[in-house]
Amino acid sequence: MTLLFFSDIAWEHLYQRPQHLASRLAERGTLLWIEPATLGTPRRWQPEQKAKDLFLLTLPQFPHNARSRPIRLASRLLSSIPPLRWCLTQVQSMLLKRACRSIGIDPGSSPAFVENFQFAPLIARITPAGVVFDYIDDAFGFVDIPAYVREDWRRMIRLADRITVTAGVLQRQIAQETSTPIEIVENGVDTASYATTAPRPADLPNDGKPVVIYVGTISHWFDLRLVDRLLQSLPDVHVVLVGPVHPDCAARLNESRKFTNLHELGARAHADIPAYLAAANVGIIPFLRNRLTEAVNPVKLYEYTAAGIPVVSTAFSDDLEKLRHIAFIAHTPEEFLAQVRTALARGADVPDAAQLREFARANDWQTRADAMAGLIDAAMKTRRTR
């Protein structure tokens, strides 16, 4: 089977749900990963072979979610001109059809797995053999986007034969627009990558003091005030941040660097993350609660559990309440600090490593990919009977 996989991030972005699913779905047949052109990442106007049956293709798209505010403003201005949007779809269609010919894919006979609904006009043009829309974040919680993009979102919902979401709030959001069944398929973890012992990373402090770690992007949803309180309250604990910093947060993070127990390491390769987590004592998720985070099913929670370390999170989403058996969920800053102390002490009420790893195994990415493969097959059957 062949598959068109429309991603909303570049392959070189933080390795997360899209890459995990695509790499596993490619085991069923040829998969063409289609990503938007993004600053700082390679442009692949011709398909590039990434693995045996996995090819990468870049298509131009208006960058409404760009990290640079001037670029976002320019994108909004240019995309407000309907003829430019029509031309963009024409160019996308030409590049996609050319890529499909070069690797022997018939786009009209292939199903589409879609995480980037801004490709809706293109998908309507190529009429795939079935469409699964995987809606993984509240699209309207990142930035203010043009009205036509909201219409693309609605169009994508209408085009979909099957719809999946990662959280209950997203399921309720989509349900207002369609009667198509919506299934929750949460995030997961590659448990095999946590099964071997790796050397302690050289850039981690190694003086015998406990390590509290955060892995992920530091952006406007990250509660830096709470982390400052953690740094001040636990001066004998190393707080390690592993991940890229959004430009909008860089200045504010400078204020936190006055604490000598803060270690900001920047982005690290996905393959190196298990080694960092293996050397940590507690994993934290200090998110603010807002429209975006209320719909987040954090990959890092599954990664922390795969490493067998206790998880302490703010109550940024109601969906977290069902995870109280494997994570501490704090509703106040004081509760968050107290729970970090409890997790560090590893008392009787802290889930042990075996329990945490068992939870991770039950949520392996292969299980998620198998579920998606079944939904793709179902989408094709639905399309054939229309």
PAVOTOR-702383 format. One record per residue (C-alpha): x, y, z; chain; residue number from 1. Coordinates in pm, 1 decimal, decimal comma. Layout:
<drenzas>
{drenza {X; Y; Z}; 'A'; NUM}
...
</drenzas>
This chain:
<drenzas>
{drenza {0,0; 0,0; 0,0}; 'A'; 1}
{drenza {111,5; 358,1; -65,2}; 'A'; 2}
{drenza {35,9; 650,2; 166,9}; 'A'; 3}
{drenza {49,5; 1030,1; 148,3}; 'A'; 4}
{drenza {139,6; 1170,6; 491,4}; 'A'; 5}
{drenza {71,0; 1544,8; 524,2}; 'A'; 6}
{drenza {273,2; 1674,0; 821,2}; 'A'; 7}
{drenza {255,0; 2016,3; 985,9}; 'A'; 8}
{drenza {623,3; 2002,9; 1087,9}; 'A'; 9}
{drenza {950,7; 1936,9; 907,6}; 'A'; 10}
{drenza {1115,3; 1597,9; 951,5}; 'A'; 11}
{drenza {1409,0; 1768,4; 1128,0}; 'A'; 12}
{drenza {1176,4; 1927,8; 1385,1}; 'A'; 13}
{drenza {1154,8; 1778,0; 1734,2}; 'A'; 14}
{drenza {1100,4; 1406,8; 1674,6}; 'A'; 15}
{drenza {749,6; 1338,0; 1795,6}; 'A'; 16}
{drenza {412,7; 1193,3; 1692,3}; 'A'; 17}
{drenza {430,4; 1261,9; 1315,9}; 'A'; 18}
{drenza {775,9; 1107,3; 1268,0}; 'A'; 19}
{drenza {701,4; 810,0; 1493,2}; 'A'; 20}
{drenza {380,4; 727,0; 1308,3}; 'A'; 21}
{drenza {522,9; 787,7; 961,5}; 'A'; 22}
{drenza {829,7; 569,8; 1017,8}; 'A'; 23}
{drenza {610,8; 281,3; 1131,9}; 'A'; 24}
{drenza {339,2; 322,7; 868,1}; 'A'; 25}
{drenza {615,4; 315,9; 604,1}; 'A'; 26}
{drenza {669,1; -49,4; 699,5}; 'A'; 27}
{drenza {336,5; -125,5; 525,8}; 'A'; 28}
{drenza {446,0; 19,6; 190,4}; 'A'; 29}
{drenza {576,4; 333,8; 23,7}; 'A'; 30}
{drenza {506,0; 649,9; 224,4}; 'A'; 31}
{drenza {553,2; 1004,4; 97,7}; 'A'; 32}
{drenza {599,7; 1249,0; 386,1}; 'A'; 33}
{drenza {481,1; 1594,8; 276,8}; 'A'; 34}
{drenza {594,5; 1886,7; 492,6}; 'A'; 35}
{drenza {560,6; 2266,7; 468,3}; 'A'; 36}
{drenza {866,7; 2472,3; 381,5}; 'A'; 37}
{drenza {1015,5; 2594,8; 709,6}; 'A'; 38}
{drenza {1301,6; 2834,8; 778,1}; 'A'; 39}
{drenza {1615,1; 2659,5; 896,9}; 'A'; 40}
{drenza {1527,2; 2317,6; 751,4}; 'A'; 41}
{drenza {1618,2; 2158,7; 414,9}; 'A'; 42}
{drenza {1395,0; 2220,0; 113,2}; 'A'; 43}
{drenza {1313,1; 1903,8; -78,0}; 'A'; 44}
{drenza {1128,9; 2010,5; -392,4}; 'A'; 45}
{drenza {1208,8; 1662,5; -528,6}; 'A'; 46}
{drenza {1142,0; 1354,7; -310,6}; 'A'; 47}
{drenza {1435,7; 1251,0; -94,3}; 'A'; 48}
{drenza {1461,1; 892,0; 25,3}; 'A'; 49}
{drenza {1490,8; 881,1; 404,0}; 'A'; 50}
{drenza {1450,6; 506,6; 451,6}; 'A'; 51}
{drenza {1369,1; 202,1; 238,8}; 'A'; 52}
{drenza {1004,7; 300,2; 175,1}; 'A'; 53}
{drenza {999,2; 650,8; 324,6}; 'A'; 54}
{drenza {1039,2; 960,2; 107,0}; 'A'; 55}
{drenza {1037,5; 1327,3; 211,3}; 'A'; 56}
{drenza {891,1; 1614,2; 8,4}; 'A'; 57}
{drenza {866,0; 1987,7; 83,8}; 'A'; 58}
{drenza {576,9; 2198,9; -42,9}; 'A'; 59}
{drenza {538,7; 2576,7; -8,1}; 'A'; 60}
{drenza {280,7; 2698,7; 240,7}; 'A'; 61}
{drenza {192,5; 3028,6; 404,4}; 'A'; 62}
{drenza {392,9; 3024,7; 734,6}; 'A'; 63}
{drenza {125,2; 3145,1; 976,7}; 'A'; 64}
{drenza {298,5; 2966,2; 1266,9}; 'A'; 65}
{drenza {649,9; 3095,9; 1192,8}; 'A'; 66}
{drenza {871,0; 3170,0; 1492,9}; 'A'; 67}
{drenza {936,5; 3520,1; 1354,7}; 'A'; 68}
{drenza {658,7; 3772,9; 1410,6}; 'A'; 69}
{drenza {743,7; 3978,2; 1093,9}; 'A'; 70}
{drenza {718,5; 3661,3; 885,8}; 'A'; 71}
{drenza {383,1; 3578,2; 1041,5}; 'A'; 72}
{drenza {255,9; 3928,0; 960,5}; 'A'; 73}
{drenza {379,9; 3903,4; 600,7}; 'A'; 74}
{drenza {219,8; 3561,6; 566,6}; 'A'; 75}
{drenza {-113,5; 3693,6; 687,2}; 'A'; 76}
{drenza {-98,5; 3988,1; 446,4}; 'A'; 77}
{drenza {-7,4; 3785,1; 137,7}; 'A'; 78}
{drenza {-251,8; 3504,5; 210,3}; 'A'; 79}
{drenza {-537,1; 3755,5; 228,4}; 'A'; 80}
{drenza {-520,5; 3776,3; -152,9}; 'A'; 81}
{drenza {-734,6; 3489,8; -295,3}; 'A'; 82}
{drenza {-549,8; 3467,1; -630,3}; 'A'; 83}
{drenza {-223,0; 3406,4; -440,7}; 'A'; 84}
{drenza {-384,5; 3124,6; -245,4}; 'A'; 85}
{drenza {-508,6; 2972,1; -573,1}; 'A'; 86}
{drenza {-160,4; 2997,5; -723,7}; 'A'; 87}
{drenza {-10,7; 2833,9; -414,9}; 'A'; 88}
{drenza {-243,3; 2533,5; -451,5}; 'A'; 89}
{drenza {-149,8; 2508,4; -820,3}; 'A'; 90}
{drenza {220,3; 2498,7; -735,3}; 'A'; 91}
{drenza {164,2; 2245,5; -455,4}; 'A'; 92}
{drenza {-33,1; 2020,5; -690,4}; 'A'; 93}
{drenza {233,5; 2037,0; -959,9}; 'A'; 94}
{drenza {516,3; 1953,5; -717,4}; 'A'; 95}
{drenza {321,8; 1671,8; -552,1}; 'A'; 96}
{drenza {220,9; 1505,4; -879,3}; 'A'; 97}
{drenza {577,2; 1529,2; -1007,8}; 'A'; 98}
{drenza {708,5; 1370,8; -687,0}; 'A'; 99}
{drenza {451,7; 1092,0; -701,0}; 'A'; 100}
{drenza {547,9; 1008,2; -1059,9}; 'A'; 101}
{drenza {915,2; 989,5; -967,8}; 'A'; 102}
{drenza {860,7; 731,1; -691,2}; 'A'; 103}
{drenza {577,4; 539,9; -857,9}; 'A'; 104}
{drenza {282,1; 659,7; -648,6}; 'A'; 105}
{drenza {-63,3; 730,5; -790,7}; 'A'; 106}
{drenza {-205,8; 1002,4; -560,9}; 'A'; 107}
{drenza {-561,3; 922,5; -663,2}; 'A'; 108}
{drenza {-518,7; 556,7; -563,0}; 'A'; 109}
{drenza {-337,4; 632,1; -235,6}; 'A'; 110}
{drenza {-496,8; 716,7; 99,5}; 'A'; 111}
{drenza {-397,5; 1037,6; 278,4}; 'A'; 112}
{drenza {-306,0; 1071,3; 645,3}; 'A'; 113}
{drenza {-338,6; 1438,8; 731,1}; 'A'; 114}
{drenza {-206,1; 1634,1; 1029,7}; 'A'; 115}
{drenza {-175,3; 1963,6; 839,5}; 'A'; 116}
{drenza {-523,9; 2083,1; 751,4}; 'A'; 117}
{drenza {-387,4; 2383,1; 560,5}; 'A'; 118}
{drenza {-330,6; 2134,3; 279,1}; 'A'; 119}
{drenza {-709,2; 2084,8; 252,1}; 'A'; 120}
{drenza {-740,4; 2263,7; -87,2}; 'A'; 121}
{drenza {-461,9; 2043,9; -226,6}; 'A'; 122}
{drenza {-614,6; 1724,1; -85,7}; 'A'; 123}
{drenza {-952,0; 1814,2; -237,2}; 'A'; 124}
{drenza {-779,5; 1856,1; -573,3}; 'A'; 125}
{drenza {-598,5; 1520,5; -574,9}; 'A'; 126}
{drenza {-897,3; 1319,4; -433,0}; 'A'; 127}
{drenza {-711,1; 1045,2; -239,3}; 'A'; 128}
{drenza {-847,8; 692,6; -199,6}; 'A'; 129}
{drenza {-937,3; 766,2; 162,5}; 'A'; 130}
{drenza {-860,3; 1036,5; 418,8}; 'A'; 131}
{drenza {-773,4; 1014,8; 789,3}; 'A'; 132}
{drenza {-752,7; 1352,5; 963,5}; 'A'; 133}
{drenza {-529,5; 1329,8; 1272,3}; 'A'; 134}
{drenza {-603,1; 1645,9; 1474,4}; 'A'; 135}
{drenza {-335,7; 1666,3; 1744,0}; 'A'; 136}
{drenza {-337,7; 2027,1; 1872,4}; 'A'; 137}
{drenza {-589,6; 2307,2; 1904,6}; 'A'; 138}
{drenza {-500,6; 2487,9; 1585,2}; 'A'; 139}
{drenza {-645,4; 2811,3; 1715,1}; 'A'; 140}
{drenza {-439,8; 2815,9; 2033,5}; 'A'; 141}
{drenza {-100,8; 2895,9; 1878,0}; 'A'; 142}
{drenza {-141,3; 3225,5; 1693,9}; 'A'; 143}
{drenza {-417,9; 3439,9; 1550,4}; 'A'; 144}
{drenza {-478,1; 3288,7; 1207,7}; 'A'; 145}
{drenza {-675,6; 3425,3; 911,6}; 'A'; 146}
{drenza {-1043,1; 3341,4; 869,5}; 'A'; 147}
{drenza {-979,5; 3141,3; 552,4}; 'A'; 148}
{drenza {-758,9; 2900,2; 750,0}; 'A'; 149}
{drenza {-1050,5; 2823,1; 980,1}; 'A'; 150}
{drenza {-1249,1; 2741,0; 667,7}; 'A'; 151}
{drenza {-968,1; 2509,7; 553,8}; 'A'; 152}
{drenza {-1000,4; 2335,1; 891,0}; 'A'; 153}
{drenza {-1372,8; 2285,6; 836,0}; 'A'; 154}
{drenza {-1308,1; 2167,6; 481,4}; 'A'; 155}
{drenza {-1058,1; 1912,7; 609,1}; 'A'; 156}
{drenza {-1319,6; 1778,1; 848,7}; 'A'; 157}
{drenza {-1564,5; 1737,9; 560,0}; 'A'; 158}
{drenza {-1302,8; 1562,7; 346,5}; 'A'; 159}
{drenza {-1213,3; 1311,4; 619,6}; 'A'; 160}
{drenza {-1347,0; 955,8; 617,5}; 'A'; 161}
{drenza {-1204,4; 896,7; 965,3}; 'A'; 162}
{drenza {-1098,8; 1151,3; 1231,0}; 'A'; 163}
{drenza {-861,4; 1098,3; 1521,3}; 'A'; 164}
{drenza {-766,4; 1333,1; 1806,0}; 'A'; 165}
{drenza {-525,6; 1317,3; 2098,7}; 'A'; 166}
{drenza {-749,8; 1468,4; 2368,9}; 'A'; 167}
{drenza {-1111,9; 1491,7; 2476,6}; 'A'; 168}
{drenza {-1128,4; 1868,1; 2429,3}; 'A'; 169}
{drenza {-1029,1; 1824,2; 2063,2}; 'A'; 170}
{drenza {-1291,4; 1555,3; 2020,9}; 'A'; 171}
{drenza {-1558,3; 1793,9; 2151,1}; 'A'; 172}
{drenza {-1429,8; 2074,0; 1925,9}; 'A'; 173}
{drenza {-1454,1; 1859,6; 1612,0}; 'A'; 174}
{drenza {-1788,1; 1707,7; 1712,9}; 'A'; 175}
{drenza {-1949,1; 2050,2; 1675,3}; 'A'; 176}
{drenza {-1864,3; 2040,3; 1303,4}; 'A'; 177}
{drenza {-1942,1; 1684,6; 1191,6}; 'A'; 178}
{drenza {-2123,3; 1359,5; 1259,3}; 'A'; 179}
{drenza {-1820,1; 1157,6; 1143,1}; 'A'; 180}
{drenza {-1699,7; 931,8; 1427,9}; 'A'; 181}
{drenza {-1400,3; 1076,9; 1614,8}; 'A'; 182}
{drenza {-1157,6; 843,3; 1788,1}; 'A'; 183}
{drenza {-907,8; 938,9; 2057,7}; 'A'; 184}
{drenza {-561,1; 802,7; 1973,8}; 'A'; 185}
{drenza {-323,0; 942,5; 2233,1}; 'A'; 186}
{drenza {50,4; 992,1; 2202,7}; 'A'; 187}
{drenza {305,2; 728,2; 2294,0}; 'A'; 188}
{drenza {670,3; 637,8; 2331,7}; 'A'; 189}
{drenza {930,6; 417,5; 2167,1}; 'A'; 190}
{drenza {988,1; 191,2; 2466,9}; 'A'; 191}
{drenza {1265,0; -3,8; 2293,0}; 'A'; 192}
{drenza {1490,5; 303,3; 2296,5}; 'A'; 193}
{drenza {1468,2; 309,4; 2678,2}; 'A'; 194}
{drenza {1552,6; -57,8; 2723,0}; 'A'; 195}
{drenza {1930,4; -16,6; 2703,0}; 'A'; 196}
{drenza {2162,3; 166,7; 2941,0}; 'A'; 197}
{drenza {2346,9; 459,3; 2782,8}; 'A'; 198}
{drenza {2644,0; 648,6; 2931,4}; 'A'; 199}
{drenza {2559,4; 956,5; 3135,7}; 'A'; 200}
{drenza {2572,2; 1265,0; 2909,2}; 'A'; 201}
{drenza {2883,2; 1471,4; 2973,9}; 'A'; 202}
{drenza {2691,0; 1799,2; 2995,7}; 'A'; 203}
{drenza {2478,1; 1683,4; 3289,1}; 'A'; 204}
{drenza {2592,6; 1783,2; 3639,7}; 'A'; 205}
{drenza {2751,7; 1488,1; 3813,8}; 'A'; 206}
{drenza {2810,9; 1590,6; 4174,9}; 'A'; 207}
{drenza {2566,7; 1346,9; 4334,4}; 'A'; 208}
{drenza {2284,3; 1600,3; 4372,6}; 'A'; 209}
{drenza {1936,7; 1509,5; 4240,1}; 'A'; 210}
{drenza {1838,2; 1607,3; 3885,9}; 'A'; 211}
{drenza {1491,7; 1738,8; 3795,9}; 'A'; 212}
{drenza {1451,3; 1745,8; 3417,9}; 'A'; 213}
{drenza {1224,4; 1896,3; 3154,6}; 'A'; 214}
{drenza {1245,0; 1778,7; 2792,2}; 'A'; 215}
{drenza {1068,3; 1980,8; 2524,8}; 'A'; 216}
{drenza {1024,7; 2321,9; 2370,6}; 'A'; 217}
{drenza {1034,6; 2627,1; 2597,1}; 'A'; 218}
{drenza {767,4; 2858,8; 2462,3}; 'A'; 219}
{drenza {479,6; 3075,8; 2579,0}; 'A'; 220}
{drenza {304,8; 2776,7; 2739,0}; 'A'; 221}
{drenza {604,3; 2706,7; 2968,2}; 'A'; 222}
{drenza {564,4; 2847,3; 3321,7}; 'A'; 223}
{drenza {899,6; 3015,0; 3384,7}; 'A'; 224}
{drenza {775,2; 3176,5; 3705,7}; 'A'; 225}
{drenza {702,5; 2832,9; 3847,7}; 'A'; 226}
{drenza {1045,3; 2705,6; 3744,3}; 'A'; 227}
{drenza {1203,0; 3007,3; 3914,0}; 'A'; 228}
{drenza {1024,0; 2913,7; 4234,4}; 'A'; 229}
{drenza {1146,9; 2556,8; 4197,7}; 'A'; 230}
{drenza {1505,3; 2676,5; 4150,9}; 'A'; 231}
{drenza {1481,4; 2900,5; 4455,9}; 'A'; 232}
{drenza {1306,7; 2645,3; 4678,0}; 'A'; 233}
{drenza {1541,2; 2356,7; 4595,7}; 'A'; 234}
{drenza {1891,7; 2508,9; 4568,0}; 'A'; 235}
{drenza {2054,5; 2167,9; 4617,5}; 'A'; 236}
{drenza {1869,1; 2018,4; 4321,1}; 'A'; 237}
{drenza {1983,3; 2058,6; 3960,8}; 'A'; 238}
{drenza {1700,6; 2170,6; 3729,4}; 'A'; 239}
{drenza {1786,1; 2071,3; 3372,1}; 'A'; 240}
{drenza {1603,9; 2203,9; 3064,0}; 'A'; 241}
{drenza {1656,9; 2007,0; 2742,0}; 'A'; 242}
{drenza {1499,4; 2156,2; 2430,8}; 'A'; 243}
{drenza {1486,6; 2456,6; 2199,6}; 'A'; 244}
{drenza {1387,0; 2801,6; 2326,6}; 'A'; 245}
{drenza {1133,3; 3003,9; 2131,3}; 'A'; 246}
{drenza {1267,9; 3353,6; 2048,9}; 'A'; 247}
{drenza {975,8; 3513,6; 2233,3}; 'A'; 248}
{drenza {1090,8; 3344,5; 2557,7}; 'A'; 249}
{drenza {1464,9; 3396,9; 2528,4}; 'A'; 250}
{drenza {1474,1; 3730,5; 2714,1}; 'A'; 251}
{drenza {1258,9; 3601,2; 2998,9}; 'A'; 252}
{drenza {1474,1; 3289,3; 3034,0}; 'A'; 253}
{drenza {1776,8; 3515,3; 3083,7}; 'A'; 254}
{drenza {1625,9; 3621,8; 3416,7}; 'A'; 255}
{drenza {1625,3; 3260,4; 3535,9}; 'A'; 256}
{drenza {1994,7; 3216,8; 3466,9}; 'A'; 257}
{drenza {2077,0; 3394,9; 3792,8}; 'A'; 258}
{drenza {2006,8; 3062,6; 3965,2}; 'A'; 259}
{drenza {2322,6; 2854,6; 3966,8}; 'A'; 260}
{drenza {2126,1; 2528,1; 3981,1}; 'A'; 261}
{drenza {1965,9; 2594,1; 3640,3}; 'A'; 262}
{drenza {2118,2; 2404,0; 3348,3}; 'A'; 263}
{drenza {1979,3; 2505,2; 3010,5}; 'A'; 264}
{drenza {2122,4; 2258,7; 2758,8}; 'A'; 265}
{drenza {1929,7; 2348,2; 2443,5}; 'A'; 266}
{drenza {1802,8; 2102,2; 2183,3}; 'A'; 267}
{drenza {1941,3; 1749,7; 2173,9}; 'A'; 268}
{drenza {1899,4; 1469,0; 1922,3}; 'A'; 269}
{drenza {1595,5; 1251,9; 1985,6}; 'A'; 270}
{drenza {1816,6; 943,2; 2009,2}; 'A'; 271}
{drenza {2005,3; 1102,4; 2301,2}; 'A'; 272}
{drenza {1700,1; 1178,9; 2516,6}; 'A'; 273}
{drenza {1682,9; 834,6; 2688,4}; 'A'; 274}
{drenza {2034,9; 888,3; 2826,4}; 'A'; 275}
{drenza {1936,5; 1224,0; 2978,9}; 'A'; 276}
{drenza {1622,8; 1080,4; 3134,6}; 'A'; 277}
{drenza {1807,2; 775,5; 3267,9}; 'A'; 278}
{drenza {2030,3; 1010,9; 3467,7}; 'A'; 279}
{drenza {1738,2; 1214,7; 3608,7}; 'A'; 280}
{drenza {1541,3; 1166,7; 3928,3}; 'A'; 281}
{drenza {1215,9; 1343,7; 3839,2}; 'A'; 282}
{drenza {1056,1; 1462,3; 3514,9}; 'A'; 283}
{drenza {847,0; 1781,1; 3522,0}; 'A'; 284}
{drenza {584,1; 1935,3; 3293,9}; 'A'; 285}
{drenza {544,7; 2296,7; 3415,8}; 'A'; 286}
{drenza {282,8; 2417,7; 3167,4}; 'A'; 287}
{drenza {52,9; 2713,4; 3201,5}; 'A'; 288}
{drenza {-315,7; 2642,2; 3149,3}; 'A'; 289}
{drenza {-453,7; 2804,6; 2836,1}; 'A'; 290}
{drenza {-649,4; 2712,4; 2524,7}; 'A'; 291}
{drenza {-349,9; 2544,0; 2367,3}; 'A'; 292}
{drenza {-235,4; 2334,3; 2663,8}; 'A'; 293}
{drenza {-586,7; 2223,9; 2758,3}; 'A'; 294}
{drenza {-574,6; 2011,7; 2441,9}; 'A'; 295}
{drenza {-219,9; 1877,9; 2489,5}; 'A'; 296}
{drenza {-145,2; 1509,6; 2542,1}; 'A'; 297}
{drenza {226,2; 1545,7; 2630,7}; 'A'; 298}
{drenza {469,2; 1305,6; 2464,2}; 'A'; 299}
{drenza {718,8; 1381,7; 2740,9}; 'A'; 300}
{drenza {491,6; 1219,7; 2999,1}; 'A'; 301}
{drenza {521,5; 887,2; 2817,8}; 'A'; 302}
{drenza {896,5; 936,3; 2777,3}; 'A'; 303}
{drenza {943,1; 1004,4; 3148,6}; 'A'; 304}
{drenza {749,8; 689,1; 3238,7}; 'A'; 305}
{drenza {950,4; 481,0; 2988,3}; 'A'; 306}
{drenza {1262,0; 597,3; 3172,5}; 'A'; 307}
{drenza {1104,6; 492,5; 3502,9}; 'A'; 308}
{drenza {1122,1; 837,5; 3666,9}; 'A'; 309}
{drenza {834,4; 999,9; 3860,4}; 'A'; 310}
{drenza {633,3; 1266,8; 3676,3}; 'A'; 311}
{drenza {517,4; 1596,8; 3827,1}; 'A'; 312}
{drenza {290,5; 1812,3; 3614,1}; 'A'; 313}
{drenza {75,2; 2119,5; 3651,9}; 'A'; 314}
{drenza {-297,7; 2064,5; 3597,0}; 'A'; 315}
{drenza {-295,7; 2224,5; 3253,1}; 'A'; 316}
{drenza {-557,4; 1983,6; 3113,1}; 'A'; 317}
{drenza {-859,1; 1805,7; 3258,3}; 'A'; 318}
{drenza {-749,6; 1491,8; 3070,9}; 'A'; 319}
{drenza {-456,0; 1457,7; 3311,4}; 'A'; 320}
{drenza {-684,8; 1358,8; 3598,3}; 'A'; 321}
{drenza {-710,9; 1003,9; 3461,6}; 'A'; 322}
{drenza {-331,2; 974,2; 3488,9}; 'A'; 323}
{drenza {-307,6; 1031,1; 3863,7}; 'A'; 324}
{drenza {-207,9; 668,7; 3911,0}; 'A'; 325}
{drenza {123,6; 732,3; 3735,3}; 'A'; 326}
{drenza {179,1; 1109,1; 3772,3}; 'A'; 327}
{drenza {153,4; 1385,7; 4032,1}; 'A'; 328}
{drenza {-89,9; 1654,9; 3912,2}; 'A'; 329}
{drenza {-51,8; 1992,6; 4086,8}; 'A'; 330}
{drenza {-325,4; 2257,1; 4093,8}; 'A'; 331}
{drenza {-118,5; 2527,3; 4268,2}; 'A'; 332}
{drenza {249,6; 2631,1; 4266,0}; 'A'; 333}
{drenza {279,2; 2522,5; 4629,2}; 'A'; 334}
{drenza {140,8; 2179,5; 4544,5}; 'A'; 335}
{drenza {381,4; 2149,0; 4251,5}; 'A'; 336}
{drenza {684,2; 2221,6; 4472,4}; 'A'; 337}
{drenza {563,0; 1981,3; 4739,2}; 'A'; 338}
{drenza {507,5; 1706,1; 4484,6}; 'A'; 339}
{drenza {856,7; 1748,7; 4340,5}; 'A'; 340}
{drenza {995,2; 1702,5; 4692,0}; 'A'; 341}
{drenza {777,7; 1393,0; 4740,0}; 'A'; 342}
{drenza {886,9; 1247,9; 4405,8}; 'A'; 343}
{drenza {1253,0; 1308,1; 4491,2}; 'A'; 344}
{drenza {1207,5; 1130,6; 4822,3}; 'A'; 345}
{drenza {1055,7; 829,7; 4640,2}; 'A'; 346}
{drenza {814,1; 754,6; 4920,9}; 'A'; 347}
{drenza {557,1; 476,0; 4928,3}; 'A'; 348}
{drenza {303,5; 689,2; 4738,0}; 'A'; 349}
{drenza {539,6; 739,2; 4442,3}; 'A'; 350}
{drenza {484,5; 496,5; 4150,7}; 'A'; 351}
{drenza {788,1; 270,1; 4121,2}; 'A'; 352}
{drenza {994,1; 234,5; 3803,7}; 'A'; 353}
{drenza {835,6; -98,2; 3710,8}; 'A'; 354}
{drenza {484,5; 46,4; 3727,0}; 'A'; 355}
{drenza {585,8; 346,8; 3518,9}; 'A'; 356}
{drenza {756,1; 135,3; 3253,7}; 'A'; 357}
{drenza {454,9; -94,5; 3231,2}; 'A'; 358}
{drenza {237,0; 210,2; 3157,6}; 'A'; 359}
{drenza {484,2; 315,2; 2886,4}; 'A'; 360}
{drenza {480,7; -30,2; 2724,5}; 'A'; 361}
{drenza {101,7; -17,0; 2705,0}; 'A'; 362}
{drenza {136,8; 310,4; 2514,1}; 'A'; 363}
{drenza {410,4; 218,8; 2268,5}; 'A'; 364}
{drenza {414,9; 398,9; 1932,3}; 'A'; 365}
{drenza {378,6; 66,5; 1751,1}; 'A'; 366}
{drenza {40,0; 20,3; 1918,0}; 'A'; 367}
{drenza {-61,2; 368,2; 1801,4}; 'A'; 368}
{drenza {61,9; 302,1; 1446,1}; 'A'; 369}
{drenza {-131,5; -25,6; 1430,0}; 'A'; 370}
{drenza {-447,1; 159,7; 1531,9}; 'A'; 371}
{drenza {-386,8; 422,2; 1263,7}; 'A'; 372}
{drenza {-324,9; 154,7; 999,8}; 'A'; 373}
{drenza {-663,9; 4,5; 1078,9}; 'A'; 374}
{drenza {-830,2; 344,8; 1047,0}; 'A'; 375}
{drenza {-658,1; 409,8; 713,0}; 'A'; 376}
{drenza {-792,5; 79,6; 580,4}; 'A'; 377}
{drenza {-1138,8; 168,1; 711,0}; 'A'; 378}
{drenza {-1120,0; 510,4; 544,2}; 'A'; 379}
{drenza {-1044,5; 347,6; 209,2}; 'A'; 380}
{drenza {-1340,4; 110,1; 246,2}; 'A'; 381}
{drenza {-1567,2; 403,6; 333,3}; 'A'; 382}
{drenza {-1450,3; 598,1; 28,9}; 'A'; 383}
{drenza {-1511,7; 300,8; -203,7}; 'A'; 384}
{drenza {-1872,1; 263,9; -85,8}; 'A'; 385}
{drenza {-1962,3; 627,8; -144,2}; 'A'; 386}
</drenzas>
